[in-house]
Amino acid sequence: MIHQVVLPEPEPNTGFSSLVGQVISLVKEGDKVSKGDQLVEFDRGQDAFGVTSEHDGVVVKVHTELGKTITSGELVVDIEV
């Protein structure tokens, strides 16, 4: 089964309508990941934010790249679980 990981929407009451930032670290296709492992980290200017895996599995597709600006709702990686 393939689990698609997207950049989440910000938590309510944070004052942000969406998360936007530049990718500063990223898993690679073929990487084995465990639940809780960081998949992508991006810099929002004032701080950095990471997205972690909700499943154990293998990264089968990366939909972004280092240096790219990404926004909430954007597909980041596919994990085969």
N, C-alpha and C positions, 0 to 999 in steps of 0.2 A: 504494500500500500504506500502511496506517495502522500506525504504531508507537505503542503505548501506553506511557507513561512512568509508573512507580510509584515511590514513595519507597522506597529500598532498605532491606534489613535491615542492622543494624550489622555491622561487621567482627568476626570471632571474636576472643575475648580482649580486648575493649574494656571489658567489665564492663557493657555495656548489653544488655538483652534486646530492646529496640526503640528506634527513633528517634522522638521526639515533640517537636514544636516549633510555634511560631507563624510563619505565612508573613509575611515582611517585604519580599520582592520577587518579582515574577512576570511572565512573558511574557504577551502578549495574543494573542487569536485574530487570525490574519492575519499575525503576525510571521514573518519568514523567519529561520531559525536554521541555523547551521553546526555541524558536529561539534565538540564542546568548549564551545559556548556555554552559559552558565548559563541554566537554565529557571526554577528556583525557588530561593529562599534562605529558610531558616527559622531562627529563633532558639530555641536549646534552653536559654536561661537563662545558662549559663556560656560558651557560644560560639555561633557561627553556622555553618551547614552548607548547602552548595548541591548541587543536582542538575544535571548537565550533559547536553547532548544527545549521543547516540551516533550521530546521523545528520544529514545536511543535509536540510532540508525546510521545511515551512510548518506553523505551529501551527493546527490546525483546531478544537480544542476544549480549553477550560480547565476542569478539574473541581474547582478550589478557588478561594479568593479571599484577598485580603490580610486579615491579622488572624485567619484561621481556624487552629485547631490541627489539625495533621495527624500521622499515625502511619505507621510502616513498613507497606508493603504497600498504602497508599492510592494510588489512581489520581490523577495530577497533571495531565497533559496528553496529548493525542493529536497526533502529528505525521504529516503526509502526506509520505512519502519517495519 
